[in-house]
Amino acid sequence: MHDLNDMLLFAQVVKAKSFSGAAQRLGISKSRVSKSVARLEAALGVRLLQRSTRRLGLTEVGEAYLEHCERIADELAQADLTVGSLHSEPRGKLRFSAPVAFSTLHVASALPDFMARYPDLSVEMTISDRLVDLVEEGYDLALRITPEPGPNLVARRLAPIRRKICGSPAYLARCGVPRRPEDLIGHNCLDYTYQNTQGIWHLQGPGGDAAIPVSGSLRINDDEALSQAVLGGLGLALLPTFIVGRELQSGRLVEVLPGYVPTERFVYAVYMPNRHLPAKVRAFIDFLLERFGSEPYWDR
């Protein structure tokens, strides 16, 4: 197989019309250029150049071969431009995974603004609470809600994920308002079963951490469905504010024990370590930071 560098050097010699001119243009020695062309001719078994003391010309075979070399050089230059533009300007396809409730409520609604800002970009979003494998499954990044994003990935913190103990005004009028964490034991506490801490609410308060055993008549593995049961007056639940922020702001739900909150989590953008982070990934992360921030709109 012919050496690509020898082919490109041959094209430069023809363009410069001399070995010394090509060497000067490329910043290498004349002997290196000469050896490169000789090596190419030996590999092909033909003479490409007619050499004389006054001029350098192409043989008939050399003219035909030059066309192929120039086309390869043009395609390489175009490939460099394509890679450069993909890294300098957000374009191409952005493929990411995001958790179900958060992406449905807050990411999907943000996409029209993001895509209007970057019209050369298309998006493929996978909505799933499963931890996808970025490399194996071909994702540019993933959004994850967790206390710690874990090793082997770069993680950018996008926004805090806060949970509050919530109840409807009707439930609290009927069953009373808890004043201390221990009062929760006497309430119908609806539990979220997706986590491993079923039946225990871990709270942080003025007196430190507290693990409160709770029980109730309903357990659900989906926070949005759980919030609907709480809105219906069935009981209390520990709900993320990105789901119930609007209801808390309007008074349809009431925060209970406001001095006691669970350990804070965050939504992170995670991606593979990459010295040259694609512009599309950087642009999306910057957009979400601008959209959410340290005090996101659902908590204001």
Secondary structure, 3 states (H helix, E strand, C coil): CCCHHHHHHHHHHHHHCCHHHHHHHHCCCHHHHHHHHHHHHHHHCCCCEEECCCCEEECHHHHHHHHHHHHHHHHHHHHHHHHHHHHHCCCEEEEEEECHHHHHHHHCCCHHHHHHHCCCEEEEEEECCCCCCHHHHCCCEEEEEECCCCCCCEEEEEEEECEEEEECHHHHHHHCCCCCHHHHHHCCEEEECCCCCCCEEEEEECCEEEEEECCCCCEECCHHHHHHHHHCCCCEEEEEHHHHHHHHHHCCCEEECCCCECCCEEEEEEECCCCCCCHHHHHHHHHHHHHCCCCCHHHC
